[in-house]
């Protein structure tokens, strides 16, 4: 009800519950353009526990505010469900 059907919470939560570890999200700003990228965060890699980063994609809800904010509706939302986006 909270997402008004715009977000599949069950699918989103599966990526957080079934994957080991956490995503590292990198945000790059080039002028007015923003790009985001996710990868599996590894502090210490043990080869026997390593799996391909391609199999680890989280559904990451991101919120942001732009300079064109009118203070009435400031927050924008984006779902990062691929390796990179925006």
N, C-alpha and C positions, 0 to 999 in steps of 0.2 A: 504493500500500500504506500509506503514512504516513497518509493521510486516511481510510482505511477505507471508501472509496467515498462519503464525505460531501461531497466537494468535487470538482468537475470542473476539474482543474488545467489541462487544455488550453484550455477556455473562458476561465478566469481569465487565463491568460497571453496569450491573443490580445488582450485589452483593453490589456495593458501593452506589447505588442510593436507593435501596429498603430496605436495612437494616438500622435500627436506630443504632446510635453509631459508634464505631470504633473497629477494631481488635487490640489486643495486641499480638505482635509477639515476642516469646522467642527464642533466638538462644543459643545453647549449643555446645561447642567444646570439644571433647574428643579425644586427640591426633590429628590425621589427619582427623577425622570424624566430620562433622557438622550436627546437627539436628535442625530443626525449628518446632515450634508449634504455632498455633494460637488459641486464645480464645477471647470471647467478653470482651472488657474492661468495667469494672464497677467501677465508682468512688463512687457512692452512690446508693445502690440497693433499689428500692421501689418495694415491693412485687406485687403491682397491675400492674406494668409495666414490670415485669420480664418474660422472655421467656427462654426456654431451650437453652443452648449454642449449642446444636446439630443442631438447626435450623439456626444458624448464622455461615456460612462459607463464607468467602470472597475469591475472586480470587485475590491473592496478587502477583504482579510481583516483584521478588527480583533480584538484580544484585550483583555480588561479584567479587573480584579479588583474585587470589591465588598467592602463592610464586613462582609458575612456570611461572609467567607472563614474556613475552618476549617484553613487551612495545609496541608491534604492535597490538596485539589482547588480551588485558588484561581483558576485561569485559566478564563475563559469566552471563547467565540469567537462572532463575528458576521460575516456576509459582507454588506458594503454593495455591492449590485449594482443599486441604483436611485438616483435623485437624492437621496432622503432616506430615513431609516428609524429604527428602534429602537422 
